[in-house]
Amino acid sequence: MKRHFNIYVYGRVQMVGFRFHAKAKAERFGVVGFSRNESDGSVYIEAEGHGKSLKRFIEWCKKGPMFANVKRVEVKERKKLKNFNGFKITF
């Protein structure tokens, strides 16, 4: 069953390629959605996929790419799917 999550990633997550690495990981895990930088320095992600794939993606978000320093991740499940087509980086 497909699920939808809103993911908020805090710490040193901008200017380290977080969104671009998230896109690559999402595509590898079969997750669709988008990521964007927020004005408070965090990264916001909406992700949809199936159980194990989403779990792997969320676990990656807790670490991020090499130069990131993730301090906190908030994950909120939403009931309504948006049926994204691919994974995009928005600005």
C-alpha positions in Angstrom: 0.0 0.0 0.0 1.3 3.4 -1.0 1.8 6.0 1.8 2.5 9.7 2.0 4.9 11.4 4.4 5.9 15.0 5.1 9.5 15.1 6.2 11.2 18.1 7.9 15.0 17.9 8.1 16.9 20.3 10.4 20.5 21.0 10.9 23.2 21.8 8.4 21.2 20.6 5.4 21.4 23.5 3.0 24.4 24.2 0.8 25.5 20.6 1.1 23.6 19.1 -1.8 20.9 17.6 0.4 18.1 18.0 -2.1 20.1 16.6 -5.0 21.2 13.6 -3.0 17.6 13.1 -1.7 16.4 13.0 -5.3 19.0 10.4 -6.2 18.1 8.3 -3.2 14.4 8.6 -3.8 14.8 7.5 -7.4 16.9 4.6 -6.3 14.4 3.5 -3.7 11.3 4.1 -5.9 10.0 7.0 -3.9 8.3 10.0 -5.6 7.6 13.5 -4.3 9.7 16.7 -4.0 12.2 18.5 -1.8 12.8 22.2 -1.2 14.8 24.5 1.0 12.9 26.4 3.6 13.7 30.0 4.8 14.6 28.7 8.3 17.5 26.7 6.9 15.7 23.3 6.9 14.7 21.0 4.0 11.1 20.0 3.5 10.3 16.8 1.7 7.0 15.2 0.6 7.5 11.6 -0.2 5.2 8.8 -1.4 6.0 5.1 -1.9 5.6 1.7 -0.4 6.6 0.6 3.1 10.2 -0.7 2.8 11.2 1.9 0.2 9.9 4.8 2.3 11.5 3.5 5.4 14.9 3.3 3.7 14.4 6.8 2.3 13.5 8.3 5.7 16.4 6.5 7.4 18.7 8.1 4.8 17.2 11.5 5.5 18.3 11.1 9.2 21.9 11.0 7.9 21.9 12.9 4.7 24.9 13.4 2.3 28.5 13.5 3.5 28.7 17.2 4.4 25.3 17.5 6.0 24.9 17.5 9.8 21.3 16.4 10.4 20.2 17.4 13.9 16.5 16.5 13.8 14.0 14.9 11.5 10.2 15.2 11.9 8.1 12.7 9.9 4.3 13.1 9.6 2.2 10.7 7.8 -0.7 12.1 5.7 -3.7 10.1 4.7 -4.2 11.7 1.3 -1.9 10.7 -1.5 -0.9 13.3 -4.1 0.2 10.7 -6.7 3.4 12.5 -7.6 5.1 11.7 -10.9 8.8 11.3 -10.2 10.8 13.2 -7.6 11.5 16.8 -8.1 13.7 19.5 -6.5 11.7 22.7 -6.1 12.9 26.2 -5.4 
